[in-house]
Amino acid sequence: MSLLQVALDFLHIKDALNIASLTYQYIDIIEAGTPLIKSEGVRVVETLKKNFQEKNIFADLKIMDTGALEAKMAFDAGADLISVCAQASVETITGAIEETRRQNKKIVIDLIGSRDWLYRSREIQYLKPDFFCIHISLDEQRKCKKTFSGLENYTKEIQIPFCIAGGIKPEDIPLIMPFQPFIIIVGGYIIKAEKPDEAAKTIKEAIINWKPQ
């Protein structure tokens, strides 16, 4: 079954802690979002891990340079998973992967902003990350309708498990699940909800209750 990750894209740790506490029982992975890490520093990863020790903590660094160094910073703070941008150099991605292996943790190559994300996945899958993340950015979501049209080709051509992110709502789950994503990442639908716990529960139940047609 796919894991559910909540993206805590806040500017202040108190807001992230609040949502994580409310949604804790329904989520598998807690993400320290990129804006949160930039605003509060990598110490937010340590705070989240201290408060939610039983959950995996994802540090969404979107590394573009000094791959090994930034990976080590996050892992030393308690991260279980990190992200590196697919558009980074092979050297940067390799450095981040090597540090991940040294720490016995997990790494996601985020395809956000890739002009042709399937091509880029095909091009660098030999680096053997743990996951690729098929990701529609917030800015893109504001300008175009999200689409899952490339997932079938991905599963046919790429051997690396994938995560998926980008404005996902309950009605999207039946469109995604046939392709067996390893992680489904949800931000706005949960963190902007009037009742974040109920929103997280709705998504989790949609994942659990989905059955192949």
C-alpha positions in Angstrom: 0.0 0.0 0.0 1.2 3.5 -0.8 2.5 5.6 2.1 1.0 9.0 2.9 3.4 12.0 3.4 2.2 15.4 4.6 4.2 18.3 3.3 4.6 21.0 6.0 5.2 24.0 3.8 5.1 26.6 6.5 7.4 29.4 7.6 7.2 28.7 11.3 7.9 25.5 13.2 5.0 26.0 15.5 2.6 25.7 12.6 4.3 22.6 11.4 4.2 21.0 14.8 0.5 21.8 15.2 -0.4 20.1 11.9 1.8 17.1 12.5 0.2 16.6 15.9 -3.3 16.8 14.4 -2.6 14.4 11.5 -0.1 12.1 13.2 -2.3 9.0 13.3 -3.1 9.1 9.5 0.3 9.8 8.0 3.4 7.7 7.5 6.0 10.4 6.7 6.4 14.0 8.0 8.0 16.4 5.5 9.9 19.4 6.6 9.0 21.5 3.5 11.5 23.6 1.6 10.0 26.9 2.8 10.1 25.7 6.4 13.8 24.7 6.2 14.8 27.9 4.5 12.9 30.0 7.1 13.8 28.1 10.3 17.0 26.3 9.3 17.8 22.6 9.3 17.2 22.5 13.0 13.5 22.0 12.2 14.3 18.5 11.1 15.7 17.8 14.6 12.6 19.3 16.3 10.3 17.2 14.2 12.2 14.0 14.8 12.3 14.7 18.6 8.6 15.2 18.7 7.6 12.4 16.3 10.2 9.7 16.8 8.1 6.9 15.4 7.6 8.7 12.0 10.0 9.0 9.2 11.1 12.6 8.6 11.7 13.8 5.1 13.9 16.9 4.6 12.8 18.5 1.4 16.1 20.2 0.7 15.9 20.1 -3.1 19.7 20.0 -3.2 21.3 21.7 -6.2 24.9 21.8 -5.1 27.3 20.4 -2.4 25.3 17.2 -2.5 27.2 15.2 0.2 27.5 18.2 2.6 23.8 19.1 2.5 22.7 15.5 2.8 25.0 15.0 5.8 23.5 18.2 7.5 20.0 16.8 7.2 20.9 13.3 8.3 22.8 14.6 11.3 19.7 16.5 12.2 17.6 13.3 12.2 16.2 13.1 8.7 15.3 9.7 7.3 14.9 10.8 3.7 16.2 13.8 1.7 15.6 15.2 -1.7 18.0 16.3 -4.5 16.9 18.1 -7.7 17.0 16.0 -10.8 18.3 19.1 -12.6 21.4 19.2 -10.4 24.7 18.0 -11.9 25.4 14.2 -11.9 28.3 15.0 -9.6 25.9 16.7 -7.0 23.4 13.9 -7.3 26.1 11.3 -6.9 27.5 13.0 -3.8 24.1 13.1 -2.2 23.5 9.5 -3.0 26.9 8.4 -1.7 26.3 10.2 1.6 22.8 8.7 1.9 24.3 5.2 1.5 26.9 5.9 4.1 24.2 7.0 6.5 21.9 4.0 5.6 19.1 6.4 4.8 16.9 7.1 1.7 17.1 9.7 -1.1 14.5 11.1 -3.5 15.4 12.7 -6.8 12.8 15.4 -7.3 11.8 15.9 -11.0 10.2 19.3 -10.3 11.0 21.8 -13.1 12.3 19.1 -15.5 11.2 20.0 -19.0 10.7 16.4 -19.8 10.6 14.5 -16.5 10.3 11.1 -18.1 13.4 11.7 -20.2 15.3 12.9 -17.2 14.3 9.9 -15.2 15.5 7.6 -18.0 18.7 9.5 -18.3 19.8 9.3 -14.6 18.1 6.1 -13.3 21.5 4.4 -13.6 22.5 6.4 -10.4 20.0 4.1 -8.5 18.3 6.5 -6.1 15.7 5.1 -3.8 12.9 7.1 -5.4 12.0 9.6 -8.1 9.4 12.2 -7.3 7.0 13.2 -10.0 6.2 16.7 -8.9 4.1 19.5 -10.2 5.2 22.8 -8.5 2.8 25.2 -6.8 3.5 27.8 -9.5 2.7 25.3 -12.2 -0.5 24.3 -10.4 -1.7 27.9 -10.5 -1.4 28.0 -14.3 -2.3 24.6 -15.6 -4.5 21.6 -14.7 -2.5 18.8 -13.1 -2.2 15.6 -15.1 -1.1 12.1 -14.4 -0.8 11.1 -18.1 2.8 10.2 -17.9 2.6 7.6 -15.1 1.9 4.6 -17.4 5.0 5.2 -19.4 7.0 5.8 -16.3 6.1 2.4 -14.8 6.9 0.7 -18.1 10.3 2.3 -18.6 11.7 3.2 -15.2 12.7 0.6 -12.6 12.9 3.1 -9.7 9.9 3.4 -7.3 8.2 6.8 -7.5 6.6 9.4 -5.2 4.0 11.8 -6.5 3.2 15.3 -5.4 1.4 18.4 -6.7 -2.1 19.5 -5.5 -3.3 16.0 -4.8 -6.9 15.7 -3.5 -9.0 12.6 -2.6 -10.5 12.5 -6.1 -7.1 12.1 -7.6 -6.3 8.9 -5.6 -8.2 6.5 -8.0 -6.2 8.1 -10.9 -2.9 7.5 -9.2 -3.2 4.2 -7.4 -3.3 1.9 -10.5 0.4 2.9 -11.0 1.4 1.9 -7.5 3.2 5.0 -6.2 5.4 4.2 -3.2 4.6 7.6 -1.5 1.8 10.0 -2.1 2.7 13.5 -0.9 -0.1 15.9 0.1 0.3 19.4 1.2 -2.3 22.1 0.7 -5.4 19.8 0.9 -4.4 18.9 4.4 -2.5 21.8 5.9 -5.0 24.5 4.6 -8.1 22.5 5.7 -10.3 23.8 8.4 -9.9 20.3 10.0 -6.5 19.0 8.9 -7.0 15.7 10.8 -10.2 14.9 8.9 -8.6 15.9 5.6 -5.6 13.5 6.3 -8.1 10.8 7.3 -10.0 11.2 4.0 -6.8 10.9 2.0 -5.6 7.9 4.0 -8.9 6.1 3.6 -9.0 6.8 -0.1 -5.6 5.1 -0.4 -6.6 2.1 1.9 -10.0 1.5 0.3 -8.9 1.8 -3.4 -9.3 -1.5 -5.3 -8.2 -2.3 -8.8 -11.1 -2.1 -11.3 
